Amino acid sequence: MDSVPLKKIREKAEEYDKKLLATDPRFRRAVTIQHEDGSILYFNHAFLARIDDWVACFTEHHGVHVYHSDDLYSYEEHTRRHEAIEVLP
């Protein structure tokens, strides 16, 4: 992987991130990213976007994280865990 494309992808993702608002409905989701070494990242209030061969994880409070898809074992976007729990009256 060449670092020049990463720099361009990061710039594109960061520019997009600057336009996002905390009220964006996509932040009602969560993201799980698993690296090839087995480490797992979980982000509440986040969503994924593909940019060419790259995966960008946009988070509500922690900016954007960019990974090359070849470096990841898996990645998924899902309903946030705490929203899946029923609240009784």
DOLO-877977 format. One record per residue (C-alpha): residue in one letter; residue number from 1; x negated, y, z negated. Coordinates in steps of 0.5 Angstrom, whole numbers, plus 500, padded with zeros to 3 digits. Each point is the difference from the previous one (the first is absolute). Example, Ala and Ser with C-alpha at 12.3 -4.5 7.8 and 13.67 -1.06 7.14 Angstrom:
<pts>
PT  residuo  num  east  north   up
PT        A    1   475    491  484
PT        S    2   498    507  502
</pts>
This chain:
<pts>
PT  residuo  num  east  north   up
PT        M    1   500    500  500
PT        D    2   497    507  502
PT        S    3   501    505  495
PT        V    4   502    506  505
PT        P    5   507    497  501
PT        L    6   501    499  493
PT        K    7   498    508  499
PT        K    8   505    501  505
PT        I    9   506    496  498
PT        R   10   499    503  493
PT        E   11   500    507  502
PT        K   12   507    498  504
PT        A   13   503    496  494
PT        E   14   498    506  495
PT        E   15   503    505  505
PT        Y   16   506    496  500
PT        D   17   500    499  492
PT        K   18   500    508  499
PT        K   19   506    501  504
PT        L   20   504    495  495
PT        L   21   504    502  494
PT        A   22   501    496  494
PT        T   23   508    500  502
PT        D   24   498    496  506
PT        P   25   505    493  499
PT        R   26   494    496  503
PT        F   27   497    501  493
PT        R   28   506    496  497
PT        R   29   496    494  502
PT        A   30   493    496  498
PT        V   31   494    497  503
PT        T   32   496    494  498
PT        I   33   493    499  504
PT        Q   34   496    494  499
PT        H   35   493    500  502
PT        E   36   496    494  503
PT        D   37   496    500  493
PT        G   38   507    499  497
PT        S   39   500    506  497
PT        I   40   507    503  500
PT        L   41   503    507  499
PT        Y   42   507    502  499
PT        F   43   503    507  501
PT        N   44   506    503  497
PT        H   45   503    505  504
PT        A   46   497    499  507
PT        F   47   501    498  507
PT        L   48   495    497  506
PT        A   49   499    502  507
PT        R   50   496    497  505
PT        I   51   495    505  504
PT        D   52   497    495  505
PT        D   53   496    495  497
PT        W   54   500    503  493
PT        V   55   505    500  495
PT        A   56   502    506  496
PT        C   57   503    500  493
PT        F   58   503    507  498
PT        T   59   502    501  493
PT        E   60   504    505  496
PT        H   61   494    502  495
PT        H   62   494    497  502
PT        G   63   499    502  507
PT        V   64   499    495  506
PT        H   65   496    494  501
PT        V   66   497    497  506
PT        Y   67   498    493  502
PT        H   68   498    497  506
PT        S   69   505    494  501
PT        D   70   495    495  501
PT        D   71   497    501  493
PT        L   72   507    499  497
PT        Y   73   503    493  498
PT        S   74   507    503  500
PT        Y   75   504    506  499
PT        E   76   507    501  499
PT        E   77   505    505  498
PT        H   78   506    498  496
PT        T   79   505    503  495
PT        R   80   497    503  494
PT        R   81   500    495  494
PT        H   82   503    504  495
PT        E   83   506    501  504
PT        A   84   501    493  501
PT        I   85   502    499  493
PT        E   86   507    501  498
PT        V   87   502    505  495
PT        L   88   506    498  495
PT        P   89   505    505  497
</pts>
